[in-house]
Amino acid sequence: MNQLRLSNPITTKLLVGFGAMLVTVICMVLFADKAFGHGYIEGPASRAALCKSGQNTNCGAIQYEPQSLEAPKGFPNAGPADGKIASANGAFPELDEQSATRWTKVNINAGQNTFNWKLTAAHATSSWKYYITKENWNPNAKLTRDSFDLTPFCSVNYGGVRPPSTYSDTCNVPARTGYHVILAVWEIADTPNAFYNVLDVNFSGTNPGDNQAPTAPANLAVTATTATSVSLKWDASSDNVGVTGYNVYNGNSLVGNVSGSTLTYTVSGLTSNTAYTFSVKAVDAAGNQSAASNVVSVTTPTVPVDNDAPTAPTGLHVMGTPTSTSVSLMWSPSTDNVGVAGYRVYRGATLVATVSGTTTDYVVTGLSPKTAYTFTVRAFDAAGNVSADSNAVSATTADAPAVAAWVANKSYAVGDKVTYNGTVYECLQPHTSLAGWEPTNVPALWAVK
């Protein structure tokens, strides 16, 4: 039988390289919905957001998915390469085109500014950071680290929790003159990636492309009140280009902001038995702000005296089969004369979690394999009254599964664990491993567990 020989080393390398590229393309296609689609700044509108609205042109595919600017985190020490900062490391190369006139500018002033994110998938978050170009930067050269002041002018530590679908940071923007670029970085806690948004901003206070402010929001009304919150709604404003957001005021103080597609807001953290006056203003991508809506006045009710504790949760039970490190619990809701504010989940005498009053299940994680545990739940109300314990439920975690050795030419999913040279690794990105992709060689794919 004749055998095919690849005696030419160049041919061999080309075939191996082509195979690796093919695997990468297949993985990108198969897992595109997991890799993209997470969030962008819509007010003041980012370069990608203005591509979506049509105010920036010749943008390429980013106009359809402005939320997809994802690249390795760790800027400025890591992250997108110089010259590819705006495009998330080259994923959308049109965004890296840079000149003083290439992109539409949004007007801002130095000092306090609010950056509004629209999150299509809210990830556990490490931080939000904001950088601005140096005063002497070159607007006609591609963006590099040398373009920016590498000390963020605003840094928000988010502690690994998940933000809401609309999230805002209010930051003190440094003084600048004319055209500058702001780089916003949303760092994810449980993946090796971050989202990078650039904003083309104009500190001159003029924008010949759009000087028309939106119309004032109409029919502002109160929809609900509690002792510590007021819920508002209003009718949409109109604009010659497009409304990008609404600012909510208590008197003259800005208390919140939402995206241009959101027509409700709940002002929280208020004081009971106190009078408040609210209004709303619309803003557009150029920074123009409307006149105020009608004003609504409301007095929060007095906190009722409440000495009655909720009833104890009942029917606490284990759902499914415990894993080696987790147990799923569920219980029947408690009742209260005013309302159940939340539940506290205990492992023995140790509090392991607090959930809202509408949640009646919880997965206890971080447990040890092949170990017996006992759980109880207590309800509490807004006045601080706490119920008696629920029934106790016991569960034993499963034995730890054996971890297989890493092998080449095998498909791995996020969370899969392997051993290599005596160390356990966890898969960070879905892929099919090839020879040379051992966990020690590709830290973007594997992390020591």
C-alpha positions as CSV (number, residue, x, y, z in Angstrom):
1,M,0.0,0.0,0.0
2,N,1.3,3.4,-0.9
3,Q,1.7,5.9,1.9
4,L,1.4,9.7,1.5
5,R,4.6,11.4,2.8
6,L,4.9,15.1,3.5
7,S,8.6,15.3,3.1
8,N,8.7,19.0,2.5
9,P,8.8,20.7,5.9
10,I,7.3,24.0,4.6
11,T,4.3,22.0,3.3
12,T,3.9,20.4,6.7
13,K,4.0,23.7,8.5
14,L,1.5,25.2,6.1
15,L,-0.9,22.3,6.6
16,V,-0.6,22.5,10.4
17,G,-1.1,26.2,10.3
18,F,-4.1,25.9,8.1
19,G,-5.6,23.3,10.4
20,A,-5.1,25.6,13.4
21,M,-6.8,28.4,11.6
22,L,-9.7,26.2,10.5
23,V,-10.2,25.1,14.1
24,T,-10.2,28.7,15.2
25,V,-12.7,29.7,12.6
26,I,-15.0,26.8,13.5
27,C,-14.8,27.7,17.2
28,M,-15.6,31.3,16.4
29,V,-18.7,30.3,14.4
30,L,-19.9,27.7,16.9
31,F,-19.5,29.9,19.9
32,A,-20.1,33.4,18.5
33,D,-23.2,33.8,20.6
34,K,-21.1,33.2,23.7
35,A,-18.2,35.4,22.7
36,F,-20.0,38.5,21.6
37,G,-22.9,40.7,22.6
38,H,-22.4,42.2,26.0
39,G,-22.4,46.0,26.3
40,Y,-21.5,49.5,25.1
41,I,-21.8,53.2,26.1
42,E,-24.9,54.8,24.6
43,G,-24.6,58.2,26.4
44,P,-22.5,60.2,25.7
45,A,-22.6,58.0,22.6
46,S,-19.5,56.0,21.9
47,R,-17.9,55.7,18.4
48,A,-19.6,52.3,18.0
49,A,-23.0,53.6,19.2
50,L,-22.8,56.4,16.7
51,C,-22.1,53.8,14.0
52,K,-25.3,52.0,15.1
53,S,-27.3,55.2,14.9
54,G,-25.9,56.2,11.5
55,Q,-24.1,59.4,12.6
56,N,-20.8,57.6,11.9
57,T,-20.6,56.0,8.5
58,N,-18.4,53.4,6.8
59,C,-18.1,51.6,10.1
60,G,-18.3,47.9,8.9
61,A,-20.0,45.2,10.9
62,I,-19.9,47.1,14.3
63,Q,-23.0,49.1,13.2
64,Y,-25.0,45.9,13.8
65,E,-23.3,44.9,17.1
66,P,-21.8,47.8,19.0
67,Q,-21.9,45.7,22.1
68,S,-19.2,43.3,20.8
69,L,-16.0,45.2,21.4
70,E,-14.4,42.4,23.5
71,A,-10.6,41.9,24.0
72,P,-8.3,40.6,26.7
73,K,-8.4,42.6,29.9
74,G,-5.5,44.2,31.8
75,F,-5.1,47.6,30.0
76,P,-2.6,49.2,29.8
77,N,-0.2,46.4,30.7
78,A,-2.3,44.0,28.5
79,G,-5.4,44.3,26.3
80,P,-5.7,45.4,22.7
81,A,-2.5,46.1,20.8
82,D,-1.4,49.6,20.0
83,G,-3.2,50.8,16.8
84,K,-6.1,48.4,17.6
85,I,-7.4,49.8,20.8
86,A,-10.6,51.2,19.2
87,S,-11.5,48.0,17.4
88,A,-11.0,45.5,20.3
89,N,-7.7,44.2,19.0
90,G,-8.7,44.3,15.3
91,A,-12.1,42.6,15.5
92,F,-13.7,45.6,13.7
93,P,-10.8,47.3,11.9
94,E,-12.8,50.3,10.5
95,L,-12.9,51.6,14.1
96,D,-9.1,52.0,14.1
97,E,-9.2,54.6,11.3
98,Q,-8.2,57.8,13.0
99,S,-8.1,61.4,11.9
100,A,-9.2,64.7,13.3
101,T,-12.3,64.6,11.1
102,R,-13.1,60.8,10.7
103,W,-15.6,60.5,13.5
104,T,-18.6,62.5,14.8
105,K,-17.9,64.2,18.1
106,V,-20.2,64.5,21.1
107,N,-20.0,67.6,23.2
108,I,-19.0,67.4,26.8
109,N,-17.6,69.8,29.4
110,A,-14.9,69.2,31.9
111,G,-16.1,68.2,35.4
112,Q,-18.9,65.8,36.3
113,N,-20.2,63.7,33.5
114,T,-22.3,60.5,33.5
115,F,-21.4,57.6,31.3
116,N,-24.4,55.4,30.5
117,W,-23.8,51.7,29.6
118,K,-26.3,49.5,27.8
119,L,-25.6,45.9,28.8
120,T,-27.0,43.1,26.7
121,A,-25.4,40.5,29.0
122,A,-24.6,41.6,32.6
123,H,-21.4,39.9,33.6
124,A,-19.9,39.6,37.1
125,T,-17.7,42.8,37.0
126,S,-14.3,43.6,38.4
127,S,-14.1,47.3,37.6
128,W,-15.0,50.2,35.2
129,K,-12.1,52.4,34.2
130,Y,-12.0,55.6,32.1
131,Y,-8.9,57.1,30.3
132,I,-8.5,60.2,28.2
133,T,-6.0,61.3,25.6
134,K,-3.1,63.5,26.6
135,E,-3.4,67.2,25.9
136,N,-0.7,67.0,23.2
137,W,-2.0,63.8,21.5
138,N,-2.0,63.4,17.7
139,P,-5.6,63.1,16.5
140,N,-4.3,62.1,13.0
141,A,-2.4,59.0,14.2
142,K,-3.9,55.6,15.3
143,L,-4.6,55.3,19.0
144,T,-1.8,53.8,21.0
145,R,-1.0,53.7,24.7
146,D,1.2,56.8,24.2
147,S,-2.0,58.6,23.1
148,F,-3.5,58.3,26.5
149,D,-2.9,59.4,30.1
150,L,-2.5,55.9,31.4
151,T,-3.8,56.8,34.9
152,P,-7.5,56.5,34.7
153,F,-9.4,59.7,35.5
154,C,-12.2,57.5,36.9
155,S,-11.9,54.0,38.4
156,V,-14.8,52.1,39.9
157,N,-14.2,48.8,41.8
158,Y,-17.3,46.7,41.3
159,G,-16.4,43.8,43.5
160,G,-17.3,40.9,41.2
161,V,-21.1,41.4,41.3
162,R,-23.4,41.7,38.3
163,P,-24.5,45.2,37.3
164,P,-28.1,46.0,36.0
165,S,-28.8,46.0,32.3
166,T,-28.5,49.8,32.3
167,Y,-25.5,51.0,34.4
168,S,-24.0,54.4,34.9
169,D,-20.8,55.9,36.3
170,T,-20.6,59.6,37.2
171,C,-17.0,60.8,36.8
172,N,-15.0,64.0,37.0
173,V,-13.6,64.5,33.5
174,P,-10.3,66.4,33.3
175,A,-10.1,69.8,31.5
176,R,-9.2,69.6,27.8
177,T,-9.7,71.8,24.8
178,G,-11.1,70.7,21.4
179,Y,-11.2,67.1,20.2
180,H,-10.1,64.2,22.5
181,V,-10.8,60.5,22.9
182,I,-12.1,58.8,26.1
183,L,-11.4,55.1,26.4
184,A,-13.8,53.2,28.7
185,V,-12.9,49.7,29.9
186,W,-15.4,47.3,31.5
187,E,-13.4,44.5,33.1
188,I,-15.2,41.2,33.6
189,A,-14.5,39.2,36.8
190,D,-15.1,35.7,35.6
191,T,-13.6,35.7,32.1
192,P,-10.1,36.8,30.9
193,N,-11.7,39.6,28.8
194,A,-12.9,43.2,29.0
195,F,-15.0,45.5,26.8
196,Y,-13.4,48.5,25.2
197,N,-15.3,51.6,24.1
198,V,-13.9,54.8,22.7
199,L,-15.8,58.1,22.7
200,D,-14.9,61.0,20.4
201,V,-15.6,64.1,22.5
202,N,-15.4,67.8,21.8
203,F,-14.6,70.2,24.6
204,S,-15.2,73.3,22.5
205,G,-19.0,73.3,23.3
206,T,-20.0,73.4,19.6
207,N,-20.9,70.7,17.1
208,P,-21.9,72.0,13.7
209,G,-23.6,68.6,13.0
210,D,-26.3,68.9,15.7
211,N,-27.2,72.0,17.7
212,Q,-30.8,71.1,18.2
213,A,-31.9,69.9,21.6
214,P,-34.6,67.2,22.1
215,T,-38.1,68.2,23.0
216,A,-39.0,68.1,26.8
217,P,-40.4,64.9,28.1
218,A,-44.1,65.1,28.6
219,N,-46.6,63.8,31.2
220,L,-44.2,62.9,34.0
221,A,-46.2,61.1,36.6
222,V,-45.7,59.1,39.8
223,T,-46.6,55.4,39.5
224,A,-45.7,54.1,43.0
225,T,-44.3,55.3,46.3
226,T,-42.9,53.6,49.3
227,A,-41.3,55.0,52.4
228,T,-37.9,55.1,50.7
229,S,-38.6,55.2,46.9
230,V,-40.7,56.9,44.2
231,S,-41.4,55.3,40.8
232,L,-41.7,57.7,37.8
233,K,-42.8,57.4,34.1
234,W,-43.0,59.9,31.2
235,D,-43.7,60.2,27.5
236,A,-40.8,60.0,25.0
237,S,-39.0,63.1,23.7
238,S,-38.2,63.6,20.0
239,D,-35.0,64.9,18.4
240,N,-33.8,65.7,14.9
241,V,-31.1,62.9,15.3
242,G,-32.1,60.8,18.2
243,V,-32.6,60.8,22.0
244,T,-29.8,58.9,23.8
245,G,-30.9,59.3,27.4
246,Y,-33.0,60.9,30.1
247,N,-31.7,62.6,33.2
248,V,-33.9,62.5,36.4
249,Y,-33.7,65.4,38.8
250,N,-34.8,65.9,42.4
251,G,-35.0,69.7,42.5
252,N,-31.8,70.8,40.9
253,S,-29.9,67.6,41.8
254,L,-29.3,64.8,39.3
255,V,-30.4,61.6,40.9
256,G,-30.4,59.1,38.0
257,N,-30.2,58.6,34.3
258,V,-31.5,56.0,31.8
259,S,-31.1,55.2,28.1
260,G,-33.1,56.8,25.4
261,S,-35.4,53.8,25.1
262,T,-36.3,53.8,28.8
263,L,-39.3,55.8,30.0
264,T,-39.4,54.8,33.7
265,Y,-37.1,55.2,36.7
266,T,-37.4,54.4,40.4
267,V,-35.6,56.9,42.7
268,S,-34.5,54.9,45.8
269,G,-32.7,55.8,49.0
270,L,-35.2,58.4,50.0
271,T,-36.4,59.4,53.5
272,S,-39.8,58.5,54.8
273,N,-42.4,61.3,55.4
274,T,-40.4,63.7,53.2
275,A,-41.5,66.0,50.3
276,Y,-39.7,65.6,47.0
277,T,-40.0,67.4,43.6
278,F,-38.9,65.5,40.4
279,S,-38.4,66.5,36.8
280,V,-36.8,64.8,33.7
281,K,-34.7,66.2,30.8
282,A,-33.8,64.4,27.6
283,V,-30.3,64.4,26.0
284,D,-29.0,63.6,22.6
285,A,-25.6,62.2,21.3
286,A,-24.2,65.7,20.7
287,G,-24.8,66.6,24.4
288,N,-27.8,68.8,23.8
289,Q,-30.2,68.7,26.7
290,S,-33.9,69.5,26.6
291,A,-36.0,71.8,28.8
292,A,-37.4,70.1,31.9
293,S,-40.5,68.1,31.8
294,N,-43.5,69.0,34.0
295,V,-42.7,68.9,37.7
296,V,-44.2,66.3,40.0
297,S,-44.3,66.6,43.8
298,V,-44.7,63.7,46.2
299,T,-44.3,63.0,49.9
300,T,-43.1,59.6,50.9
301,P,-45.3,57.8,53.4
302,T,-44.3,57.3,57.0
303,V,-42.7,53.9,57.8
304,P,-45.4,51.9,59.5
305,V,-44.8,50.4,62.9
306,D,-44.1,46.7,62.4
307,N,-43.3,44.4,65.2
308,D,-44.6,41.2,63.5
309,A,-42.0,38.8,62.2
310,P,-42.7,36.8,59.0
311,T,-43.8,33.2,59.2
312,A,-41.0,30.6,59.0
313,P,-40.3,29.3,55.5
314,T,-41.7,25.8,55.0
315,G,-40.9,22.9,52.7
316,L,-37.2,23.4,52.6
317,H,-35.7,20.6,50.4
318,V,-32.8,19.7,48.2
319,M,-33.4,19.9,44.5
320,G,-31.7,17.3,42.3
321,T,-28.6,15.6,43.3
322,P,-25.8,17.5,45.1
323,T,-22.6,17.9,43.2
324,S,-19.2,17.5,44.8
325,T,-19.1,21.3,45.6
326,S,-22.8,22.5,45.6
327,V,-26.3,21.8,46.9
328,S,-29.5,23.3,45.4
329,L,-32.2,24.4,47.9
330,M,-35.8,25.4,47.5
331,W,-38.5,26.4,50.0
332,S,-42.1,27.7,50.1
333,P,-42.5,31.5,50.7
334,S,-43.2,33.1,54.1
335,T,-45.9,35.6,54.7
336,D,-45.8,38.9,56.6
337,N,-48.3,41.6,57.7
338,V,-46.3,44.1,55.6
339,G,-44.1,42.2,53.3
340,V,-41.2,39.8,53.2
341,A,-38.0,41.7,52.4
342,G,-35.7,38.7,52.0
343,Y,-34.4,35.3,53.1
344,R,-31.2,34.3,54.8
345,V,-29.7,30.9,54.0
346,Y,-27.7,29.1,56.7
347,R,-25.2,26.2,56.6
348,G,-25.4,25.1,60.2
349,A,-25.0,28.3,62.2
350,T,-23.1,30.1,59.3
351,L,-24.9,32.6,57.1
352,V,-24.0,31.7,53.5
353,A,-26.4,34.0,51.5
354,T,-29.1,36.6,51.6
355,V,-31.7,36.7,48.8
356,S,-34.7,38.9,47.9
357,G,-38.2,38.4,49.2
358,T,-39.3,37.1,45.8
359,T,-36.6,34.4,45.6
360,T,-37.3,31.0,47.1
361,D,-34.3,29.0,45.8
362,Y,-30.6,29.1,46.2
363,V,-27.5,27.1,45.1
364,V,-25.0,26.8,47.9
365,T,-21.5,26.6,46.4
366,G,-17.9,26.2,47.6
367,L,-18.6,23.1,49.5
368,S,-16.2,20.2,50.1
369,P,-16.7,16.8,48.3
370,K,-18.2,13.8,50.2
371,T,-19.2,16.0,53.2
372,A,-22.5,16.2,55.1
373,Y,-24.2,19.6,55.6
374,T,-27.4,20.8,57.2
375,F,-29.2,23.9,55.9
376,T,-32.0,26.2,57.2
377,V,-33.6,29.4,56.0
378,R,-35.1,32.4,57.8
379,A,-37.3,35.2,56.5
380,F,-37.0,38.9,57.4
381,D,-39.0,42.0,56.8
382,A,-38.1,45.7,56.1
383,A,-38.5,46.5,59.8
384,G,-35.8,44.0,60.7
385,N,-38.1,41.3,62.2
386,V,-36.8,37.8,61.6
387,S,-38.8,34.6,61.4
388,A,-38.1,31.3,63.1
389,D,-36.0,28.7,61.3
390,S,-37.4,26.7,58.5
391,N,-37.3,23.0,58.7
392,A,-33.7,21.7,58.6
393,V,-32.6,19.7,55.5
394,S,-29.4,17.6,55.3
395,A,-27.4,16.7,52.2
396,T,-24.1,15.0,51.5
397,T,-22.0,16.3,48.6
398,A,-20.8,13.8,45.9
399,D,-17.3,12.5,45.7
400,A,-14.9,14.7,43.7
401,P,-14.9,13.6,40.1
402,A,-11.6,12.3,38.6
403,V,-9.9,14.9,36.5
404,A,-8.7,13.5,33.2
405,A,-5.3,14.4,31.7
406,W,-5.1,17.0,28.9
407,V,-4.9,15.5,25.5
408,A,-4.5,17.0,22.0
409,N,-7.2,16.9,19.4
410,K,-10.0,17.0,21.9
411,S,-12.8,19.6,22.2
412,Y,-13.0,21.4,25.6
413,A,-15.8,23.6,26.9
414,V,-15.6,26.5,29.4
415,G,-15.3,25.1,32.9
416,D,-13.8,21.7,31.8
417,K,-10.9,20.7,34.1
418,V,-7.8,18.7,33.1
419,T,-4.5,17.8,34.7
420,Y,-1.2,18.5,33.1
421,N,2.2,17.8,34.7
422,G,0.5,17.3,38.0
423,T,-1.5,20.6,38.0
424,V,-5.2,21.0,37.5
425,Y,-6.3,23.6,34.9
426,E,-9.8,25.0,34.0
427,C,-10.8,25.8,30.5
428,L,-11.5,29.6,29.9
429,Q,-12.5,29.5,26.2
430,P,-14.2,26.8,24.1
431,H,-11.7,25.2,21.7
432,T,-10.3,22.1,20.3
433,S,-6.8,21.6,21.6
434,L,-3.9,20.9,19.2
435,A,-0.4,19.7,19.8
436,G,1.5,22.7,21.2
437,W,-1.6,24.1,22.9
438,E,-0.7,22.5,26.3
439,P,-2.2,24.4,29.2
440,T,1.2,25.8,30.1
441,N,1.6,27.3,26.6
442,V,-1.8,29.0,26.2
443,P,-2.8,31.0,29.3
444,A,-5.6,32.6,27.3
445,L,-7.3,29.1,27.1
446,W,-6.4,27.6,30.5
447,A,-6.1,28.8,34.1
448,V,-4.6,27.0,37.1
449,K,-7.5,25.9,39.2
